[in-house]
Amino acid sequence: MAEDTAYFQSIVANRALLLDEQEALEGGVLVSIETAEDQQQEEDIWVWLQEHFPQFLRLLRHLPSEDQELLLSYYLLGKTQNTLATIHYSTQTVCSFKIRMAVKNLCVFLMMGEPTQETMHDILNGANLEYPHPLAIRLSQLIWEYARCRDFARLAKTHHLHRPDIRRAMSRACKALLEMKGREHALGAYIYTLIDKVNPSGQGYSKRKLAKQGHIVKTDPPITGQFRVDVSDPDFEAMFTSRANR
């Protein structure tokens, strides 16, 4: 089924800019509604951000500093995913995934505020994830307490539990919730942000995550900040390259 609307024509036009001469002559590249879903979602986020900017800034404070930096750099400063991937010692694919997860985590606080133990209990209990084997304690209580101490070893000592079992239970619940929709999916994104790349035996990030941190200075070509541009400029292509691949 074909769609011929102004919105979809803009998607096709943007996709056409990514083709090289040979691909354009062959005419074999198709764009479907399914392949355009990510772009539509991104445009929806961009529209909401423009219309509710003060609320966006308030909600942003609940996110980890790295997620705050990603969302501000990508949606406000217009930095590309490749640029952000270089800064964070990552790849464009991983950077794209982390941006999507940061947006989902932002939606958690938009939908329900900061998740309370009672709210998480209702969601986890409804999904049959509240009492994970072999832990004889509510998972909602462990998540709520970990969100405040950020230390698996301290949590295990307090409740006399095997430390790896706590993170394992949270990880399994996270994966199961992300397969669902609505509040369950949102809570899964919240748990993912809590435990992603954290130290399994103490506070802070894992050793592998810390090894990737550093200071990198990267700038866009000067042409991207000019009101008038010269088409013969070597960096002229930077004006039309997508944010994901530039």
C-alpha positions as CSV (number, residue, x, y, z in Angstrom):
1,M,0.0,0.0,0.0
2,A,1.5,3.4,-1.0
3,E,1.2,6.6,0.8
4,D,1.3,10.0,-0.9
5,T,1.2,12.6,1.8
6,A,3.3,15.7,2.3
7,Y,4.8,14.1,5.5
8,F,5.8,10.9,3.7
9,Q,7.1,12.8,0.7
10,S,9.4,14.7,3.1
11,I,10.7,11.3,4.4
12,V,11.3,10.1,0.9
13,A,13.2,13.3,0.1
14,N,15.4,13.0,3.1
15,R,16.1,9.4,2.3
16,A,17.0,10.4,-1.3
17,L,19.7,12.7,0.0
18,L,21.5,9.7,1.4
19,L,21.8,7.9,-1.9
20,D,24.9,7.9,-4.0
21,E,24.7,8.4,-7.8
22,Q,24.6,4.7,-8.6
23,E,21.8,3.9,-6.2
24,A,19.8,6.9,-7.4
25,L,20.1,5.7,-11.1
26,E,19.1,2.1,-10.2
27,G,16.0,3.3,-8.3
28,G,15.9,0.1,-6.2
29,V,15.7,1.7,-2.7
30,L,12.2,1.6,-1.2
31,V,10.9,3.4,1.9
32,S,8.0,1.9,3.8
33,I,5.9,3.0,6.8
34,E,7.7,0.5,8.9
35,T,11.2,1.8,8.1
36,A,10.1,5.3,8.8
37,E,8.7,4.7,12.3
38,D,11.9,5.7,14.1
39,Q,12.0,9.0,12.2
40,Q,8.3,9.7,13.0
41,Q,8.9,9.0,16.7
42,E,11.9,11.3,16.7
43,E,9.9,14.1,15.0
44,D,7.1,13.6,17.6
45,I,9.7,14.0,20.4
46,W,11.1,17.1,18.8
47,V,7.6,18.7,18.5
48,W,6.9,17.9,22.1
49,L,10.2,19.4,23.3
50,Q,9.6,22.6,21.4
51,E,6.1,23.0,22.9
52,H,7.0,22.0,26.4
53,F,10.6,23.1,26.8
54,P,10.3,24.2,30.5
55,Q,8.7,20.9,31.5
56,F,11.4,19.1,29.5
57,L,14.2,20.8,31.5
58,R,12.4,20.0,34.8
59,L,12.1,16.3,33.9
60,L,15.7,16.2,32.6
61,R,17.0,16.7,36.1
62,H,15.8,13.2,37.1
63,L,18.0,11.5,34.5
64,P,21.7,10.5,34.8
65,S,24.2,13.2,33.7
66,E,25.2,11.2,30.7
67,D,21.6,10.9,29.5
68,Q,21.1,14.7,30.1
69,E,24.1,15.4,28.0
70,L,22.9,13.1,25.2
71,L,19.4,14.6,24.9
72,L,20.6,18.2,25.1
73,S,23.4,17.7,22.6
74,Y,21.2,15.8,20.2
75,Y,17.9,17.6,20.3
76,L,19.0,21.1,21.2
77,L,22.5,21.5,19.8
78,G,21.8,19.3,16.8
79,K,24.9,17.2,17.2
80,T,25.0,14.0,15.2
81,Q,25.0,10.5,16.6
82,N,28.4,9.9,15.1
83,T,29.8,13.0,16.9
84,L,28.3,11.9,20.1
85,A,29.5,8.4,19.7
86,T,33.1,9.7,19.3
87,I,32.7,11.7,22.5
88,H,31.4,8.7,24.4
89,Y,33.9,6.2,23.0
90,S,31.0,4.3,21.4
91,T,29.4,3.6,18.0
92,Q,26.6,5.3,16.2
93,T,24.3,2.3,16.7
94,V,24.9,2.2,20.5
95,C,24.5,6.0,20.7
96,S,21.2,5.8,18.9
97,F,20.0,3.1,21.3
98,K,21.1,5.1,24.3
99,I,19.2,8.2,23.1
100,R,16.1,6.1,22.7
101,M,16.4,4.7,26.2
102,A,17.0,8.1,27.6
103,V,13.8,9.4,26.0
104,K,11.9,6.4,27.4
105,N,13.3,7.1,30.8
106,L,12.2,10.7,30.5
107,C,8.7,9.4,29.7
108,V,8.7,7.5,33.0
109,F,8.8,10.8,35.0
110,L,6.4,12.3,32.5
111,M,3.9,9.5,33.1
112,M,4.2,8.8,36.8
113,G,6.7,11.1,38.3
114,E,9.5,9.5,40.3
115,P,8.6,5.8,40.6
116,T,7.5,5.0,44.2
117,Q,7.7,1.6,45.8
118,E,3.9,1.3,45.7
119,T,3.7,2.2,42.0
120,M,6.5,-0.3,41.1
121,H,4.8,-3.0,43.2
122,D,1.5,-2.6,41.3
123,I,3.3,-2.9,37.9
124,L,5.7,-5.7,38.9
125,N,3.0,-7.7,40.7
126,G,0.7,-7.4,37.6
127,A,3.6,-8.7,35.5
128,N,4.3,-11.6,37.9
129,L,7.8,-10.2,38.6
130,E,7.4,-8.9,42.1
131,Y,8.9,-12.0,43.9
132,P,11.9,-13.1,41.9
133,H,13.4,-16.5,42.7
134,P,15.5,-17.0,44.8
135,L,15.0,-13.7,46.6
136,A,12.4,-13.8,49.4
137,I,11.8,-10.0,49.2
138,R,9.8,-7.7,47.0
139,L,11.7,-6.6,43.9
140,S,10.0,-3.2,44.1
141,Q,11.6,-2.6,47.5
142,L,15.0,-3.6,46.3
143,I,14.7,-1.2,43.2
144,W,13.5,1.6,45.4
145,E,16.3,1.2,47.9
146,Y,19.0,0.8,45.2
147,A,17.8,4.0,43.5
148,R,18.8,5.8,46.7
149,C,22.1,4.0,47.7
150,R,23.3,2.9,44.3
151,D,25.4,0.1,45.9
152,F,24.6,-3.6,45.4
153,A,27.0,-4.7,48.1
154,R,25.4,-2.4,50.7
155,L,21.9,-3.6,49.7
156,A,23.0,-7.3,49.9
157,K,24.5,-6.7,53.4
158,T,21.4,-5.0,54.6
159,H,19.0,-7.7,53.6
160,H,21.4,-10.7,53.9
161,L,21.2,-11.5,50.2
162,H,23.7,-12.9,47.7
163,R,24.8,-9.7,45.9
164,P,24.8,-11.1,42.3
165,D,21.2,-12.3,42.7
166,I,20.0,-8.7,43.2
167,R,21.3,-7.4,40.0
168,R,20.3,-10.6,38.2
169,A,16.7,-10.2,39.3
170,M,16.6,-6.6,38.3
171,S,18.1,-7.4,34.9
172,R,15.6,-10.2,34.2
173,A,12.7,-8.0,35.2
174,C,14.0,-5.2,33.0
175,K,14.2,-7.4,29.9
176,A,10.7,-8.8,30.6
177,L,9.2,-5.4,31.1
178,L,10.8,-3.9,27.9
179,E,8.9,-6.6,25.9
180,M,5.6,-5.1,27.2
181,K,3.9,-1.8,26.6
182,G,2.6,1.2,28.6
183,R,3.7,1.6,32.2
184,E,5.5,-1.8,32.2
185,H,7.7,-0.7,29.3
186,A,8.4,2.6,31.0
187,L,9.4,0.9,34.2
188,G,11.7,-1.4,32.3
189,A,13.5,1.6,30.8
190,Y,13.8,3.1,34.3
191,I,15.4,-0.1,35.7
192,Y,17.7,-0.3,32.7
193,T,19.0,3.2,33.4
194,L,19.6,2.3,37.0
195,I,21.8,-0.8,36.4
196,D,23.4,-0.1,33.0
197,K,27.2,0.0,33.2
198,V,27.2,0.3,37.0
199,N,29.8,-1.1,39.5
200,P,28.5,-4.6,40.5
201,S,30.2,-4.5,43.9
202,G,30.2,-0.8,44.8
203,Q,29.1,2.7,43.9
204,G,29.7,4.4,40.6
205,Y,30.3,3.0,37.1
206,S,32.0,-0.2,36.2
207,K,35.8,-0.3,35.5
208,R,35.1,-0.8,31.8
209,K,32.8,2.3,31.7
210,L,35.3,4.4,33.6
211,A,38.1,3.4,31.2
212,K,36.1,5.0,28.4
213,Q,35.7,8.4,30.1
214,G,37.9,11.3,28.9
215,H,37.9,14.7,27.4
216,I,37.4,15.1,23.6
217,V,37.0,18.3,21.7
218,K,35.1,18.0,18.4
219,T,33.7,20.8,16.3
220,D,31.4,20.9,13.3
221,P,32.6,22.4,10.0
222,P,32.4,26.3,10.1
223,I,30.0,26.2,7.2
224,T,27.2,24.8,9.4
225,G,27.1,28.0,11.3
226,Q,27.0,30.4,8.4
227,F,23.9,32.2,7.1
228,R,25.2,32.1,3.5
229,V,27.2,29.3,2.2
230,D,29.5,28.7,-0.8
231,V,28.5,25.6,-2.8
232,S,32.1,25.1,-3.8
233,D,33.2,24.8,-0.1
234,P,34.7,21.4,0.6
235,D,32.4,21.0,3.6
236,F,29.2,21.9,1.7
237,E,27.9,18.3,2.0
238,A,27.8,18.8,5.8
239,M,24.7,21.0,5.2
240,F,22.6,18.1,3.9
241,T,23.9,15.1,5.7
242,S,21.5,13.4,8.2
243,R,22.1,13.9,11.9
244,A,22.5,10.2,12.4
245,N,25.3,9.6,9.9
246,R,27.1,12.9,9.5
